[in-house]
Amino acid sequence: MPKALITGITGQDGSYLAETLLDKGYEVIGMVRRTSVINLDRLRNIQNKITLVQGDLLDQVSMVSVLREFQPDEIYNLAAMSFVPTSWQQPVLTGQATALGVTRLLDAIRTVNSDIRYYQASSSEMFGKVREVPQSENTPFYPRSPYGAAKVYGHWITVNYRESYNMHASSGILFNHGSPRRGIEFVERKISLGVAAIKLGYAKELRLGNLDARRDIGFAGDYVEAMWKMLQQEEPGDYVIATGETHSIRDICETAFAHVGLNYLDYVISDTRFYRPAEVDLLVGDASLANKVLKWKPRMTFQQLMQNMVDADIEKLESGVEMPNIVEFTTVRY
């Protein structure tokens, strides 16, 4: 039975990846930071099928210990300070976790067993102020946030360890991907929850930042399949994972509100307080290499994704599942 270690297993991608690997017959170990309370909501259905172990990307000794104890065949590094606006508030911590944390993990692999296959979660935020449209594996990076800059470091240090130590280390440059498990601070989930709250009478408006910013958005469950496919290749490499379609924040609002019979123009307010200090205007990926080599293509459409997310949030609110204060929620910058 193959064995995989996932950092960031409690997040959206980590939970979908864990389910995918279990279905493929893997033993799954999840590395989690030591905290007084660990949020396992996304793992509720598989919690008794996986092993959770404490470790921290800020502590290389803990990672070496985990690798020596469990001897995984594959490692998927999904842990990071992943919310872009927060990276401006905590730029040093973002660099420590999202950039240097990658180096610590790669060096732990080199120390314990350099044959372990490694996946690095890179990001479309690395492209930032885009140099070309669409963006491919060969597009130059121009990050526009501490998060994007940290991800660029993590990406290139992965390439360096691959080439210097002959490690099977691959990076997935994933464009935006959502699901009902997406954190509420991310714009597509903020919109789906806002629509649900307005439809059910819990809120009267939804305040967002730049409605003209454009994103390439897919379904997280599709994207984790691409992660696994990368580590099954004979040779490691870097791959853009995207739908190849771009939608403005305005488009997302229109689709989500229309699903419940509402007009977004009656409820959505563009508030300059929620603009990013340095905006990323247009992200759209060219996943032709992944299509060719990995035989990967997204299955869920943008419309299906947003409808599923709205339906899931309506169900949560109607069932009385505890949700964040809607007034506070609608002031989150994305």
C-alpha positions as CSV (number, residue, x, y, z in Angstrom):
1,M,0.0,0.0,0.0
2,P,1.5,3.4,-1.0
3,K,1.9,5.9,1.7
4,A,1.3,9.7,1.4
5,L,2.0,12.6,3.7
6,I,-0.1,15.7,3.3
7,T,0.7,19.1,4.9
8,G,-2.3,21.4,5.1
9,I,-4.6,18.4,5.2
10,T,-7.3,20.3,7.2
11,G,-7.8,22.8,4.3
12,Q,-10.0,22.6,1.2
13,D,-7.4,21.0,-1.0
14,G,-6.0,18.8,1.7
15,S,-9.4,17.3,2.4
16,Y,-10.2,16.6,-1.2
17,L,-6.7,15.2,-1.8
18,A,-7.0,12.9,1.2
19,E,-10.3,11.5,-0.1
20,T,-8.8,11.0,-3.6
21,L,-5.8,9.1,-2.2
22,L,-7.9,6.9,0.0
23,D,-10.0,6.0,-3.0
24,K,-6.8,5.0,-4.8
25,G,-5.7,2.7,-1.9
26,Y,-3.2,4.9,-0.1
27,E,-2.4,5.1,3.5
28,V,-2.8,8.8,4.3
29,I,-0.9,10.7,7.0
30,G,-1.8,14.4,7.6
31,M,0.7,16.8,9.3
32,V,-1.0,19.4,11.4
33,R,0.3,22.2,13.6
34,R,0.0,21.9,17.3
35,T,-2.8,24.2,18.4
36,S,-5.3,24.0,21.3
37,V,-8.1,23.3,18.8
38,I,-7.6,21.6,15.4
39,N,-10.5,22.3,13.0
40,L,-11.3,18.9,11.5
41,D,-14.7,19.8,9.9
42,R,-13.5,19.1,6.3
43,L,-12.2,15.7,7.4
44,R,-15.3,14.6,9.3
45,N,-16.2,11.9,6.8
46,I,-12.7,10.3,6.7
47,Q,-11.2,11.2,10.1
48,N,-11.1,7.5,11.2
49,K,-9.4,6.5,7.9
50,I,-6.3,8.8,8.2
51,T,-3.5,9.3,10.6
52,L,-2.8,12.8,12.0
53,V,0.6,13.8,13.3
54,Q,2.0,17.0,14.7
55,G,4.6,18.9,12.7
56,D,5.3,22.5,11.6
57,L,6.9,24.0,8.5
58,L,8.6,26.5,10.8
59,D,10.4,23.6,12.6
60,Q,12.6,21.4,10.4
61,V,13.3,19.0,13.3
62,S,9.7,18.1,13.6
63,M,9.5,17.4,9.9
64,V,12.5,15.1,9.9
65,S,11.0,13.2,12.8
66,V,7.7,12.7,10.9
67,L,9.5,11.5,7.8
68,R,11.6,9.0,9.7
69,E,8.6,7.7,11.6
70,F,6.2,7.2,8.7
71,Q,8.5,6.8,5.7
72,P,6.1,8.2,3.1
73,D,6.4,7.4,-0.6
74,E,4.9,10.8,-1.6
75,I,4.6,14.2,0.1
76,Y,2.1,16.8,-0.9
77,N,3.0,20.2,0.5
78,L,-0.3,22.2,0.7
79,A,0.4,24.1,3.9
80,A,0.9,27.9,3.6
81,M,-0.3,31.3,4.8
82,S,-2.7,31.1,1.9
83,F,-4.9,34.2,2.1
84,V,-3.4,37.0,0.0
85,P,-4.6,40.1,2.0
86,T,-3.3,38.7,5.3
87,S,0.1,38.4,3.7
88,W,0.4,42.2,3.7
89,Q,-0.5,42.2,7.5
90,Q,2.0,39.4,8.3
91,P,4.6,39.5,5.5
92,V,7.4,38.1,7.6
93,L,5.4,35.1,8.9
94,T,4.2,34.6,5.3
95,G,7.8,34.3,4.2
96,Q,8.8,32.0,7.0
97,A,5.9,29.5,6.3
98,T,5.2,29.8,2.6
99,A,8.8,30.4,1.4
100,L,11.3,29.0,3.9
101,G,8.9,26.3,5.0
102,V,9.3,24.7,1.6
103,T,13.1,24.7,2.0
104,R,12.9,23.1,5.4
105,L,10.6,20.4,4.1
106,L,12.7,19.7,1.0
107,D,15.9,19.5,3.1
108,A,14.2,17.2,5.5
109,I,13.4,14.9,2.5
110,R,17.0,15.2,1.3
111,T,18.2,14.2,4.8
112,V,15.9,11.3,5.4
113,N,15.2,9.8,1.9
114,S,15.7,11.7,-1.3
115,D,13.6,9.1,-3.2
116,I,10.4,10.5,-1.7
117,R,8.3,12.1,-4.4
118,Y,7.4,15.7,-3.6
119,Y,4.5,18.0,-4.7
120,Q,4.8,21.7,-4.2
121,A,1.6,23.8,-4.3
122,S,2.6,26.8,-6.4
123,S,0.0,29.5,-7.3
124,S,-1.2,31.7,-10.1
125,E,-0.6,34.6,-7.8
126,M,3.1,34.3,-8.8
127,F,2.1,35.8,-12.2
128,G,0.7,38.9,-10.5
129,K,1.1,41.7,-13.0
130,V,0.9,39.4,-15.9
131,R,3.5,39.5,-18.7
132,E,1.3,37.6,-21.2
133,V,-2.2,36.2,-21.6
134,P,-2.8,33.3,-21.0
135,Q,-0.2,32.3,-18.5
136,S,1.8,29.1,-19.0
137,E,4.7,27.4,-17.4
138,N,7.1,29.7,-19.3
139,T,5.4,33.0,-18.4
140,P,7.7,35.2,-16.3
141,F,6.6,35.8,-12.7
142,Y,5.7,39.2,-11.4
143,P,4.1,38.7,-7.9
144,R,2.0,41.6,-6.5
145,S,1.8,40.5,-2.8
146,P,4.0,39.0,-0.1
147,Y,2.1,35.8,-0.6
148,G,2.9,35.8,-4.3
149,A,6.5,36.6,-3.7
150,A,6.8,33.8,-1.1
151,K,5.2,31.3,-3.5
152,V,7.8,32.3,-6.2
153,Y,10.6,31.5,-3.7
154,G,8.9,28.1,-2.9
155,H,8.5,27.3,-6.6
156,W,12.2,28.1,-7.5
157,I,13.6,26.3,-4.4
158,T,11.7,23.2,-5.5
159,V,13.3,23.5,-9.0
160,N,16.7,23.9,-7.4
161,Y,16.4,20.9,-5.2
162,R,15.1,18.9,-8.1
163,E,18.1,19.8,-10.3
164,S,20.7,19.8,-7.6
165,Y,19.8,16.6,-5.8
166,N,18.0,14.7,-8.5
167,M,14.8,14.7,-6.5
168,H,11.4,13.9,-8.0
169,A,9.9,17.3,-7.0
170,S,7.1,18.8,-9.0
171,S,5.2,22.1,-8.8
172,G,1.5,22.6,-9.6
173,I,0.8,26.2,-10.6
174,L,-2.8,26.1,-9.6
175,F,-5.2,28.9,-10.6
176,N,-8.2,29.8,-8.4
177,H,-10.2,26.7,-7.4
178,G,-13.2,26.7,-5.1
179,S,-15.8,24.4,-3.6
180,P,-18.3,24.4,-0.7
181,R,-15.2,23.7,1.5
182,R,-13.5,27.0,0.5
183,G,-12.6,29.3,3.3
184,I,-15.1,32.3,3.6
185,E,-12.2,34.8,3.1
186,F,-11.8,33.8,-0.5
187,V,-13.9,35.7,-3.0
188,E,-15.9,33.0,-4.6
189,R,-17.0,31.6,-1.2
190,K,-17.6,35.1,0.1
191,I,-20.0,35.6,-2.8
192,S,-21.8,32.2,-2.5
193,L,-22.3,32.7,1.3
194,G,-23.4,36.3,0.7
195,V,-26.0,35.1,-1.8
196,A,-27.3,32.5,0.6
197,A,-27.5,35.0,3.4
198,I,-29.3,37.6,1.3
199,K,-31.7,35.0,-0.1
200,L,-32.6,33.8,3.4
201,G,-32.9,37.3,4.8
202,Y,-29.8,37.3,6.9
203,A,-28.1,40.2,5.0
204,K,-29.2,43.0,2.7
205,E,-26.0,43.7,0.8
206,L,-22.6,42.3,-0.2
207,R,-19.6,44.6,-0.2
208,L,-16.7,43.6,-2.5
209,G,-13.6,45.2,-3.9
210,N,-12.7,45.4,-7.5
211,L,-15.5,43.9,-9.5
212,D,-13.5,44.0,-12.7
213,A,-10.7,41.8,-11.6
214,R,-10.7,38.6,-13.6
215,R,-9.9,35.1,-12.4
216,D,-9.7,31.6,-13.8
217,I,-11.8,29.5,-11.4
218,G,-12.2,25.7,-11.3
219,F,-13.3,23.0,-8.9
220,A,-10.9,21.9,-6.2
221,G,-11.9,18.3,-6.4
222,D,-10.7,18.3,-10.0
223,Y,-7.4,20.0,-9.3
224,V,-6.2,17.6,-6.6
225,E,-6.4,14.8,-9.2
226,A,-3.8,16.7,-11.2
227,M,-1.5,16.9,-8.1
228,W,-1.6,13.1,-7.9
229,K,-1.0,12.6,-11.6
230,M,2.2,14.8,-11.4
231,L,3.8,12.4,-8.9
232,Q,2.9,9.4,-11.0
233,Q,5.1,10.6,-14.0
234,E,8.5,9.1,-14.7
235,E,10.0,12.5,-14.7
236,P,9.2,15.5,-12.4
237,G,8.0,18.8,-13.8
238,D,6.0,21.9,-13.4
239,Y,2.4,22.3,-14.6
240,V,-0.2,25.0,-14.9
241,I,-3.6,23.7,-13.7
242,A,-6.4,25.9,-14.9
243,T,-9.7,25.9,-16.9
244,G,-8.5,28.4,-19.5
245,E,-11.6,30.5,-19.0
246,T,-11.7,33.8,-17.2
247,H,-14.5,35.4,-15.3
248,S,-14.7,38.8,-13.6
249,I,-15.9,39.2,-10.0
250,R,-18.9,40.8,-11.6
251,D,-19.5,37.6,-13.6
252,I,-19.3,35.5,-10.5
253,C,-21.8,37.7,-8.7
254,E,-24.2,37.6,-11.7
255,T,-24.0,33.8,-11.9
256,A,-24.4,33.2,-8.2
257,F,-27.3,35.6,-7.6
258,A,-29.1,34.5,-10.8
259,H,-29.1,30.9,-9.5
260,V,-31.5,32.0,-6.7
261,G,-33.5,34.3,-8.9
262,L,-31.9,37.6,-7.8
263,N,-30.2,40.4,-9.7
264,Y,-26.7,41.1,-8.2
265,L,-27.0,44.8,-9.1
266,D,-29.6,45.2,-6.3
267,Y,-27.2,43.9,-3.6
268,V,-23.5,44.1,-4.6
269,I,-21.6,47.2,-3.7
270,S,-18.0,47.9,-4.9
271,D,-16.2,49.3,-1.9
272,T,-12.7,50.8,-2.4
273,R,-11.8,49.9,1.2
274,F,-11.6,46.3,0.0
275,Y,-9.3,46.8,-2.9
276,R,-5.9,45.1,-2.7
277,P,-2.9,47.5,-2.2
278,A,-1.5,46.1,-5.5
279,E,-4.2,44.6,-7.7
280,V,-3.9,41.5,-9.9
281,D,-6.2,42.3,-12.7
282,L,-6.2,39.3,-15.1
283,L,-5.4,35.7,-14.4
284,V,-6.1,32.9,-17.0
285,G,-4.1,29.8,-17.4
286,D,-2.9,27.7,-20.3
287,A,-3.1,24.1,-19.1
288,S,-2.2,22.5,-22.4
289,L,0.9,20.8,-21.0
290,A,-1.1,19.2,-18.2
291,N,-3.7,18.2,-20.9
292,K,-1.0,16.6,-23.0
293,V,1.3,14.9,-20.4
294,L,-1.0,14.3,-17.5
295,K,-4.1,13.6,-19.5
296,W,-5.9,16.0,-17.2
297,K,-8.8,18.3,-17.9
298,P,-11.3,20.0,-15.5
299,R,-14.7,18.3,-15.4
300,M,-16.9,20.7,-13.5
301,T,-17.9,23.9,-15.2
302,F,-17.8,27.4,-13.7
303,Q,-21.6,27.6,-13.6
304,Q,-21.9,24.2,-11.9
305,L,-19.3,25.2,-9.3
306,M,-21.0,28.4,-8.3
307,Q,-24.4,26.8,-8.2
308,N,-23.1,24.0,-6.0
309,M,-21.4,26.5,-3.7
310,V,-24.6,28.6,-3.3
311,D,-26.8,25.5,-2.7
312,A,-24.4,24.2,-0.1
313,D,-24.3,27.5,1.8
314,I,-28.1,27.8,1.7
315,E,-28.3,24.3,3.1
316,K,-25.9,25.2,5.9
317,L,-27.7,28.3,6.9
318,E,-31.1,26.6,6.8
319,S,-29.9,23.7,8.8
320,G,-28.7,25.9,11.6
321,V,-25.0,25.1,11.1
322,E,-23.0,27.8,12.9
323,M,-21.8,30.4,10.5
324,P,-19.7,33.5,10.9
325,N,-21.4,36.8,11.7
326,I,-22.7,38.0,8.4
327,V,-22.1,41.6,9.1
328,E,-18.5,41.0,9.9
329,F,-18.1,38.5,7.0
330,T,-19.2,41.1,4.4
331,T,-16.3,43.4,5.4
332,V,-13.6,40.8,4.6
333,R,-11.2,42.0,1.9
334,Y,-10.4,39.4,-0.7
